[in-house]
Amino acid sequence: MKSPTPTCLIAALAAIALAACQQQPENPTAPAATTATSAASASTPVISPPAPAGTANLPGDHTTTGRYKIAIRLPTLPADEKPLAGALRATADNAKREFMQALPDPTQLPEFAHRQFEMQLEFKVAANTPAFTSVRETGMQDTGGAHPIPVQAAFVFDRKAGRLIALDDLFAQPEAARKALANFARDTLLKKFMSNAPKPGEGSPEAAREWKANMTQMLNDGTKPTTVNYSVFVVRAGNASDAPSPGLSLIFPPYQVAPYVFGTQTVDVPAGVFAKFLKPAYQHDFAVQ
């Protein structure tokens, strides 16, 4: 994504004190489960397959009416990855259900009577290794807010165990591993963001100081070593299909570590940063350079 201009950055960060309000769509009925920040936890509740009831009345994955448009793309997965396919299907169905519930009622909000709302979701295999299949979910939902709500989530399937895993499942010492990942992510993003800091002459000195202070605070909060902050990740693929993974990609949805204008941030972490914390069962699944 093209780096925002310093003027945009100053304007965006001057309002960070109101970020909690900005993160919510204008439509009060919009579901929290599809916001950028809450999407990070999607891999936890969708591990179970969807309940059979309640799906018959849902729109199809590709549906267009005068009131709404839905476009959902799911990958084709091998038969031995059925739990992963079930999780993706459940997530798509839940998203459709929440989207339909969030549509404004035109009888109560007549200004939306002739507006077509939209939800787009794409589930794409991000990486395959001998041990893991990683899927990224990206997209957006528009139900009448100031701007579409971005969706960012990820699913990591342990091919040997036949189940979806969370980040902590990889580690014998999950807290220590998250601290190591947090230090790496913060340092990497700080260098990236500060390279875009306002230069002398680009705004007032006070605005530049406020920019740096607000950016640093948001980055510090968004990279704290909590399970929620590090719930969206994928296992990267090696140069060959049978090669162990060179590391992880940590995914930070909009608003988590920087204002919305910065978009989604991704940090590739080499396996050497966290290898010593891995469970014995996973130590040979990552390559330390």
Secondary structure, DSSP 8 states (H G I E B T S, - for coil): -----HHHHHHHHHTGGGHHHHTS-SSTTS-GGGSTTGGGGTTTTTSS---STT-TTS--SEEE-SSEEEEEE-----GGGHHHHHHHHHHHHHHHHHHHHHS--TTT-GGGTT--EEEEEEEEEEEE-SSEEEEEEEEEEESSSSS-EEEEEEEEEETTTTEEE-GGGGBSSHHHHHHHHHHHHHHHHHHHHHTTS--TTSS-HHHHHHHHHHHHHHHHHHTSS-TTTT--EEE---SSTTS-B-EEEEEE-TTTSS-GGG--EEEEEEGGGTGGGB-GGGGGGB---
